Amino acid sequence: MDATTRIENALEAAVRRAEVPGAPPQLAAALRYAVFPGGARIRPKLCLAVAQACGDDQPGIADAAAASIELLHCASLVHDDLPCFDNAATRRGKASVHKAFGASQAVLAGDALIVMAFESMALGTALMPQRLPGLIMTLGRASGMPFGITAGQGWESEETISVADYHRAKTGSLFAAATMAGAVAAGAAPADGWRLLGERIGEAYQVADDLHDLVSSAEETGKPAHQDQTNGRPSAVEDLGFEGAVHRLETLLKEAIGSIPPCPGANELRSVILAQSKRFVPKGLVLVAA
């Protein structure tokens, strides 16, 4: 079974657990709307790629980890789009959750998706519970304070912002969770190299997203363009200039490739990362090969 099918199956199972008789139907509908159809699923694919590189001896645990990472990501998008933050009208080429269901349902949907992520991880490790504590800690650190996606959102309200710290928390933390969870799910030690790999890929993704915000249309990205400038958000383009941001993106991808810890599938993992990086780079932008 390919990675996409594994991820979609795991996500479908998680969402269906919320669609039982007696559950509030509007909130259940908002959860499904927030998760499907998905974007590129870059984070869960990275999680499965790392698990595969480490042997993937328990595919069920890897699937649960990948789904949990994506559920946290979906939750962050729902909250990020709210009127109190970016007030974005669209996401993934359709109306954002708060536009489709109202702000109150969107807040609840984001909260429920976070809980669903941890529930999915617990259920997925039932046959090998000794791997659960490491995975729970990985998810918790990636989603909370002081360096998780919640902290990343919090940086947007600070008067003085470090773009690197902002990117590391808001985007890099969940990518780091993807790489670390993939390793832990496969029974590998959560080496610092796995965290570094995820952080570098995550920061590269955010720099690419900043470039997209400047040069890509809403039709290409599936969300409003020029949001960084409109909302006064920290941006690699504003901080480094266009050419500087492109150079930073190239550097981060090279550092990511160089940080892959020793593992049986290191060469295959390198190929996956290079292939995925081409998908999130803005069209027409040619990078120096990593």
PLY file of the C-alpha trace (Angstrom):
ply
format ascii 1.0
element vertex 290
property float x
property float y
property float z
element edge 289
property int vertex1
property int vertex2
end_header
0.00 0.00 0.00
1.44 3.39 -0.95
1.97 6.23 1.52
-0.98 8.31 0.33
-3.42 5.44 0.75
-2.07 4.61 4.20
-2.45 8.22 5.33
-5.95 8.71 3.92
-7.15 5.43 5.42
-5.81 6.35 8.85
-7.36 9.82 8.69
-10.71 8.41 7.54
-10.75 6.01 10.48
-10.00 8.84 12.91
-12.72 11.13 11.54
-15.31 8.34 11.48
-14.85 7.86 15.22
-16.35 11.35 15.63
-19.33 10.66 13.38
-21.30 8.35 15.64
-24.96 8.68 16.65
-25.35 11.19 19.46
-22.47 13.40 18.35
-23.25 17.02 17.32
-23.66 16.74 13.54
-22.47 20.24 12.62
-19.22 19.81 14.53
-18.70 16.35 13.04
-19.23 17.84 9.58
-16.74 20.63 10.35
-14.12 18.05 11.37
-14.49 16.15 8.11
-14.45 19.42 6.16
-11.20 20.45 7.86
-9.43 17.18 7.04
-10.76 16.28 3.57
-9.79 16.83 0.87
-6.28 17.39 2.11
-3.34 19.27 0.75
-0.07 17.64 -0.22
0.09 15.76 3.12
3.80 16.58 3.23
4.20 16.07 6.98
2.60 12.62 7.24
4.43 11.49 4.11
7.68 12.59 5.71
6.76 10.64 8.84
6.16 7.46 6.84
9.32 8.00 4.80
11.41 8.17 7.97
9.67 5.11 9.41
10.40 3.26 6.17
14.04 4.35 6.28
14.26 2.99 9.85
12.71 -0.37 8.97
8.97 0.29 9.55
8.57 -2.86 11.65
5.14 -1.74 12.91
3.29 -0.08 9.99
0.15 0.39 12.08
2.04 2.58 14.54
3.63 4.55 11.72
0.21 5.09 10.13
-1.20 6.34 13.45
1.77 8.67 13.92
1.41 10.06 10.40
-2.32 10.63 10.85
-1.78 12.31 14.21
0.75 14.71 12.69
-1.72 15.64 9.94
-4.59 16.10 12.39
-2.47 18.55 14.39
-1.60 20.35 11.17
-5.28 20.57 10.17
-6.12 21.93 13.61
-3.47 24.61 13.27
-4.88 25.67 9.88
-8.41 25.95 11.25
-7.22 28.15 14.11
-4.79 30.13 11.94
-7.60 31.15 9.58
-9.87 32.49 12.35
-10.87 36.17 12.35
-8.74 36.79 15.45
-5.64 35.65 13.57
-5.35 35.76 9.76
-9.08 36.06 9.01
-8.51 34.00 5.86
-11.56 33.34 3.71
-10.14 30.33 1.86
-7.97 27.32 2.58
-6.99 24.48 0.28
-9.02 26.02 -2.52
-12.33 26.20 -0.64
-13.93 28.31 2.07
-12.06 28.17 5.37
-13.79 26.34 8.21
-14.97 29.47 10.00
-16.45 30.80 6.74
-18.27 27.53 6.08
-19.41 26.71 9.64
-18.97 29.86 11.72
-16.21 30.93 14.10
-17.51 29.05 17.14
-17.65 25.74 15.28
-14.17 26.40 13.86
-12.70 26.92 17.34
-14.31 23.69 18.53
-13.24 21.80 15.41
-9.62 22.85 15.87
-9.72 21.82 19.53
-11.34 18.47 18.69
-8.73 17.73 16.02
-5.94 18.23 18.56
-7.57 15.77 20.94
-8.24 13.39 18.05
-4.53 13.38 17.21
-3.55 12.12 20.65
-6.44 9.63 20.74
-5.35 8.22 17.37
-1.80 7.83 18.61
-2.94 5.98 21.73
-5.16 3.62 19.72
-2.43 2.97 17.16
0.08 1.78 19.75
-2.25 -0.62 21.57
-0.19 -3.66 20.51
3.14 -2.06 21.43
2.42 0.47 24.19
6.08 0.92 25.10
6.43 3.21 22.09
3.54 5.44 23.15
5.29 7.67 25.74
7.94 8.81 23.26
5.33 9.51 20.62
3.06 11.41 23.02
5.99 13.56 24.18
6.92 14.23 20.56
3.38 15.34 19.67
3.00 17.37 22.84
6.22 19.32 22.39
5.36 19.99 18.76
1.90 21.34 19.50
2.29 23.29 22.76
4.67 25.61 24.56
7.42 26.73 24.57
8.47 25.76 21.04
5.43 24.14 19.39
2.88 25.42 16.91
0.95 27.17 19.70
4.08 29.14 20.52
4.48 29.91 16.83
1.01 31.43 16.77
1.83 33.31 19.95
4.86 34.97 18.38
2.50 36.86 16.07
1.29 38.92 19.04
4.77 39.89 20.25
6.23 43.33 19.59
9.71 41.98 18.83
9.87 38.84 16.72
12.76 36.63 15.68
11.83 35.29 12.26
13.98 32.19 12.86
12.29 31.46 16.22
8.86 32.11 14.68
9.48 29.76 11.76
11.04 27.12 14.01
7.96 27.05 16.24
5.08 27.62 13.86
6.30 25.37 11.05
9.52 23.59 11.98
8.12 22.03 15.16
5.56 19.89 13.37
8.05 18.82 10.71
10.46 17.86 13.51
7.63 15.89 15.11
7.05 14.12 11.79
10.64 12.96 11.45
11.03 12.05 15.13
7.68 10.27 15.30
8.54 8.28 12.19
11.75 7.08 13.82
10.12 6.28 17.18
7.19 4.51 15.48
9.69 2.19 13.78
11.55 1.50 17.01
14.57 3.70 16.29
16.12 5.98 18.88
14.89 9.60 18.61
18.35 10.90 17.70
19.01 14.65 17.54
19.59 14.23 13.82
15.94 13.35 13.28
14.86 16.56 15.02
17.37 18.61 13.05
16.20 17.04 9.79
12.59 17.98 10.50
13.44 21.48 11.69
15.46 22.21 8.56
12.76 20.87 6.24
10.11 22.79 8.17
12.00 26.07 8.01
12.64 25.49 4.31
8.93 24.91 3.80
8.11 28.15 5.63
10.63 30.17 3.62
9.11 28.69 0.46
5.66 29.63 1.78
6.86 33.22 2.32
8.08 33.26 -1.28
4.72 31.85 -2.43
2.93 34.62 -0.55
4.85 37.16 -2.62
4.93 35.59 -6.10
2.10 33.02 -6.31
-1.61 33.54 -6.85
-4.42 32.39 -4.60
-5.37 29.85 -7.29
-1.90 28.29 -7.07
-1.70 28.12 -3.27
-5.36 27.58 -2.37
-5.31 30.46 0.15
-5.25 34.28 -0.04
-2.05 35.84 -1.37
0.00 38.62 0.27
-1.20 37.68 3.76
2.20 38.35 5.35
2.15 41.99 4.34
-1.57 42.42 4.98
-1.37 41.05 8.53
2.13 42.28 9.36
3.43 38.73 9.77
7.14 37.90 10.06
8.51 36.88 6.67
11.81 35.59 5.36
11.33 37.76 2.27
10.89 40.89 4.37
13.79 39.92 6.62
16.26 38.76 3.95
14.94 40.13 0.66
13.84 37.93 -2.23
17.33 36.73 -3.26
18.32 36.24 0.37
15.23 34.15 1.01
15.96 31.98 -2.03
19.54 31.47 -0.81
18.26 30.60 2.66
15.89 28.03 1.15
18.74 26.40 -0.76
20.93 26.32 2.36
18.22 24.75 4.49
17.55 21.98 1.99
21.26 21.15 1.79
21.50 21.11 5.60
18.43 18.87 5.79
19.92 16.32 3.41
23.20 16.40 5.31
21.52 15.81 8.67
19.89 12.45 7.90
21.07 10.08 10.66
22.54 6.70 9.75
19.70 4.33 8.89
19.09 1.43 6.47
17.08 3.55 4.02
19.09 6.79 4.07
19.52 6.97 0.28
15.83 6.40 -0.37
14.91 9.01 2.24
17.18 11.54 0.58
15.39 10.95 -2.73
11.98 11.40 -1.09
13.01 14.69 0.51
14.39 16.04 -2.75
11.23 15.04 -4.61
8.95 16.60 -1.99
10.99 19.82 -1.90
10.30 20.36 -5.59
6.57 20.32 -4.85
6.58 23.21 -2.38
9.01 25.51 -4.22
7.18 28.28 -6.17
6.77 27.63 -9.89
9.55 29.02 -12.04
12.03 29.16 -9.15
15.06 27.01 -9.86
17.18 26.04 -6.90
20.76 24.87 -6.84
20.61 21.09 -6.44
20.85 20.02 -2.80
0 1
1 2
2 3
3 4
4 5
5 6
6 7
7 8
8 9
9 10
10 11
11 12
12 13
13 14
14 15
15 16
16 17
17 18
18 19
19 20
20 21
21 22
22 23
23 24
24 25
25 26
26 27
27 28
28 29
29 30
30 31
31 32
32 33
33 34
34 35
35 36
36 37
37 38
38 39
39 40
40 41
41 42
42 43
43 44
44 45
45 46
46 47
47 48
48 49
49 50
50 51
51 52
52 53
53 54
54 55
55 56
56 57
57 58
58 59
59 60
60 61
61 62
62 63
63 64
64 65
65 66
66 67
67 68
68 69
69 70
70 71
71 72
72 73
73 74
74 75
75 76
76 77
77 78
78 79
79 80
80 81
81 82
82 83
83 84
84 85
85 86
86 87
87 88
88 89
89 90
90 91
91 92
92 93
93 94
94 95
95 96
96 97
97 98
98 99
99 100
100 101
101 102
102 103
103 104
104 105
105 106
106 107
107 108
108 109
109 110
110 111
111 112
112 113
113 114
114 115
115 116
116 117
117 118
118 119
119 120
120 121
121 122
122 123
123 124
124 125
125 126
126 127
127 128
128 129
129 130
130 131
131 132
132 133
133 134
134 135
135 136
136 137
137 138
138 139
139 140
140 141
141 142
142 143
143 144
144 145
145 146
146 147
147 148
148 149
149 150
150 151
151 152
152 153
153 154
154 155
155 156
156 157
157 158
158 159
159 160
160 161
161 162
162 163
163 164
164 165
165 166
166 167
167 168
168 169
169 170
170 171
171 172
172 173
173 174
174 175
175 176
176 177
177 178
178 179
179 180
180 181
181 182
182 183
183 184
184 185
185 186
186 187
187 188
188 189
189 190
190 191
191 192
192 193
193 194
194 195
195 196
196 197
197 198
198 199
199 200
200 201
201 202
202 203
203 204
204 205
205 206
206 207
207 208
208 209
209 210
210 211
211 212
212 213
213 214
214 215
215 216
216 217
217 218
218 219
219 220
220 221
221 222
222 223
223 224
224 225
225 226
226 227
227 228
228 229
229 230
230 231
231 232
232 233
233 234
234 235
235 236
236 237
237 238
238 239
239 240
240 241
241 242
242 243
243 244
244 245
245 246
246 247
247 248
248 249
249 250
250 251
251 252
252 253
253 254
254 255
255 256
256 257
257 258
258 259
259 260
260 261
261 262
262 263
263 264
264 265
265 266
266 267
267 268
268 269
269 270
270 271
271 272
272 273
273 274
274 275
275 276
276 277
277 278
278 279
279 280
280 281
281 282
282 283
283 284
284 285
285 286
286 287
287 288
288 289
